Amino acid sequence: MLRARPIHYTSRPEDWAAILHALGLVKTVDDGEWREFDAGSGRLALGHVEHGHPLDGSTLFSVEVGNVDEFVRRTEEAGTQAEIHETPDGTTARISADDGFEFFAFPATRAADGTWATSPGADSALSVVATWVSPLVEMSAGVLRGIGARPRTSDDESATFTTKNGGILQIIHGADGTSGVLAFEYDGELEPLLARLTEAGTEARISEGILYVANPDAAGGATPASIVVERAPA
């Protein structure tokens, strides 16, 4: 079991919740400072931080797995460095890459029907995209292959992967190994999404086949002005 589940930290959780609802995600966890939203493919965790917190407006690349111990065993067998990591909230897996980047695999919870499916109420055409920025794209792509992600596209500057249980993992070239910004893909026309966002009172526009949604975290000037939704490749 493998699913993309980036974590976005924000001091504006209500603004984000409204945008995610308009995009077609469904809230499945509401635990005070922590919320989770299902897309048709992939999941997004939303963590509340105070304005000015170092994490405010940032997204952390992460995934969900069914059994952490088994995930670590298989990942190490595939040649990717992984280890059990205990936290106050439970057991996770820490994955390390040669570019110095580390990310975590969290234990997933099953749906009410016992499967690993996301909420049936989510827009089935929408996918969550978790982004890893790396100076070593091909080597980092090997790490994602090692955790069980499925290669979709690759070149010298980027690589994308699908996951068995939903969501897209993306690597883009950059100077340092770090988490990139949150993004989405949509397997359909973007105009209905634009209409839903506009009806919800969110500023959005389509330009050259890409939907740009006003980023609630952009007021501080340190985060991108827009959340990007791209058409899924044919």
Summary of the structure (lengths in Angstrom):
residues: 234
radius of gyration: 16.9
end to end distance: 25.1
largest distance: 49.7
contacts: 793
relative contact order: 0.19
helix: 19%
strand: 41%
